[in-house]
Amino acid sequence: MHPEHGLSRSQFESLFRSEYKGMLYFAIRYVKEEEEAKEIVQEAFINLWEKRESINPEREVKSYLSASVRNRCLNYLRDNKRFDGKLLSLGGLLPIPSNDDHNQIEFRELSHQIQYAIDELPEKCREIFRLNRFEQMKYQQIADHLRISVKTVETQMSKALAHLRSRVKQT
Amino acid sequence: MIMEKDPAYFEKLIARYFSGEANSAEINELSAWVAENPDHKTIFRESQYAWMAIEEARVVDAVDLDKEWKSFVKRVGIAEEHDETVKNDVSPFRHLFAPIINFFCVLISASPNTISPFGSGTIPLRRFLLRVAAILLILASPAYLLYRYFQQPVLKELAANTSRVETLLPDGSRVTLNIGAVIKYPGKFKGNKRAVSLDGEAYFDVAHNASKPFIIATDGIRVEVKGTSFYINTCSRSGDFELVLTTGEVGLYFENQTGPARILNPGEKAIIHGKQITITTNQDANYMAWKTHKITFSNDPLNSVAATLSKVYQANVCLVNPSLAQCRLTATFDNQSLESVLNVLKATLDIDIRNSGSTVEISGKGCR
């Protein structure tokens, strides 16, 4: 193994830790399923691990990883004709960009944008939205937990969505 | 009189839809509303975009890098070796030192200032301890060397406890374990064979190596492969050994027999009950469903549907009314949740579904 080539185990671990989230963000925008997206990212890293002795410096590694994730996403979308109603297909598929240096930055920006938008919600509305999205609670569970009616949960959720729709827009 | 539903109703409906709260009638209603008018379509699209963006951000934010790294490490088989070796180091040493340690402990409890095992007279405890330590040390070196020389291969063990687990074996073969399965394999496949042991249900994708057959040892039966993919269940519901071959060629051997009892071809299924092997063409289109989450039903009776769903989703789906078995289902589900599948069943057949703890009860009048 040449000293300039190859990644040591600890170098690989650093790379894994610094790139994982960006890659996952990229995959999940196309694959839309948490487990599948994570699987694609893991497989891309496994593939890279198998080639670690011949890989060159950092820049090459990142684009190799991105290309690997991108191809797996494309394969997944092609091979898995999802049972999608007309509604889901309306959302359309974003074209997968070929250069992906922006993943990390985009993800951080989006994450902040979303956080601000959620913070702007009135307190009760925000809490209900948080319980539904982040604690994965159903409407009935939220109603029971907060001792309010399901109708109130419904109203607040639609208000939250209306607000977020105006703040988190496609650019 | 038909009431015109105000826009607020549909806003609520959109939120319900994305939260997974909408039933199929509501989904149809929403679908019609969206199709009705380009403004409705825009509202829907924008809602979907925002919703998806939030969901994606949530997933990525929630990532536990330590957990993901550990999972990665396990799959490629690095770092584990170190722990395994340490664990196995302990026993030979313990055997060797047990008599000495016991002796030592007995001496301590007896009396602090008396008895030397090495001759007459008394030796103060501290000096005694030093002498014993020295002996231990001396004994340690040769024993350690002996151990290295006769080292047994260290076996790794992988078990799927609460969810299915996939891993890469040292030769690049991939194995997916269903819940409850356990596989044991060495850190490196040395010699002219690649041998693993299996208990339970697994899918193997074996890397090609004609000169080094891949052997799966289970209780009494050996499976030898050259490079193929197949499904194997060593303790299926009926208590038999089952193997379904997807691609390639596989030989089945009984323990202590050199010649194969049977060689399987793709599409064939072998069930071994005791010493008897039954070969059939695999009829169960869903035998891989637990791994792929793709289920196909072609005019299948509801009792068979329930059995498949129970297996795939690790739940207990049962029919309350036996006459429901006459109901037939034709549908394909690709990576759907159990809830989603049940909703389709409810919409398609005239049945009721009730969740009772971990059991899903299907009731209704039956068909025909």
Interface residues (C-beta under 8 A of the other chain):
Chain A: R9 E13 F16 R17 Y20 K21 L24 Y25 I28 R29 K32 E33 E34 E36 A37 K38 Q42 F45 I46 W49 E50 N80 K81 R82 F83 G85 K86 L87 L90 G91 G92 F107 L110 S111 I114 I118 N132 R133 F134 K138 Y139 E154 T155 M157 S158 A160 L161 A162 L164 R165 R167 V168 K169 Q170
Chain B: A8 E11 K12 I14 A15 R16 Y17 F18 S19 G20 E21 I27 L30 S31 V34 A35 K41 I43 F44 R45 E46 S47 Q48 Y49 A50 W51 M52 A53 I54 E55 E56 A57 R58 V59 V60 D61 V63 L65 E68 W69 S71 F72 R75 V76 I78 A79 L168 G172 T332 F333 D334 N335 Q336
